[in-house]
Amino acid sequence: MKTFKEMRDDIEISERIDFHKKSPAEIKGSEFDRKKEINGYKRIIKDIEKINKFHSKFQYNNRADGPSNIFKGLQQVERTCYDMMREIEQGKWDGKVDLED
């Protein structure tokens, strides 16, 4: 069996996170649910905090140069969640859920 280093040298490593398909709300043609969406973003923020806490136990945590990119990414996700929550509260996303426009 190959080690991670041997596999890494053989192939190009790419992201495994992919774009989503249509959401259930979009398929049903539902109206946007502010409360449900805000609760979802709050959950993502809690998960980000858990990931950051887990990462703090690494030998090279976010104080090191390379791993600090993970921290910066987590900060960006957190910031985007708060921005989305603000936009939701302001009514920017109200109406029928439709990503085709």
Contacts in CASP RR format, 6 or more apart in sequence:
PFRMAT RR
TARGET T0000
AUTHOR 0000-0000-0000
METHOD contacts of the structure
MODEL  1
MKTFKEMRDDIEISERIDFHKKSPAEIKGSEFDRKKEINGYKRIIKDIEK
INKFHSKFQYNNRADGPSNIFKGLQQVERTCYDMMREIEQGKWDGKVDLE
D
2 10 0 8 1.000
22 99 0 8 1.000
23 97 0 8 1.000
24 30 0 8 1.000
25 32 0 8 1.000
25 33 0 8 1.000
25 97 0 8 1.000
26 97 0 8 1.000
26 98 0 8 1.000
26 99 0 8 1.000
29 96 0 8 1.000
29 97 0 8 1.000
29 98 0 8 1.000
30 96 0 8 1.000
30 97 0 8 1.000
31 94 0 8 1.000
31 95 0 8 1.000
31 96 0 8 1.000
31 97 0 8 1.000
32 93 0 8 1.000
32 94 0 8 1.000
32 95 0 8 1.000
32 96 0 8 1.000
32 97 0 8 1.000
34 88 0 8 1.000
34 89 0 8 1.000
34 91 0 8 1.000
34 93 0 8 1.000
34 94 0 8 1.000
37 84 0 8 1.000
37 88 0 8 1.000
37 93 0 8 1.000
38 85 0 8 1.000
38 88 0 8 1.000
38 89 0 8 1.000
41 81 0 8 1.000
41 82 0 8 1.000
41 84 0 8 1.000
41 85 0 8 1.000
41 88 0 8 1.000
42 81 0 8 1.000
42 85 0 8 1.000
44 77 0 8 1.000
44 81 0 8 1.000
45 78 0 8 1.000
45 81 0 8 1.000
45 82 0 8 1.000
48 74 0 8 1.000
48 77 0 8 1.000
48 78 0 8 1.000
48 81 0 8 1.000
51 74 0 8 1.000
52 62 0 8 1.000
52 71 0 8 1.000
52 74 0 8 1.000
55 61 0 8 1.000
55 62 0 8 1.000
55 67 0 8 1.000
55 70 0 8 1.000
55 71 0 8 1.000
55 74 0 8 1.000
56 62 0 8 1.000
58 67 0 8 1.000
60 66 0 8 1.000
60 67 0 8 1.000
61 67 0 8 1.000
62 68 0 8 1.000
62 70 0 8 1.000
62 71 0 8 1.000
87 93 0 8 1.000
END
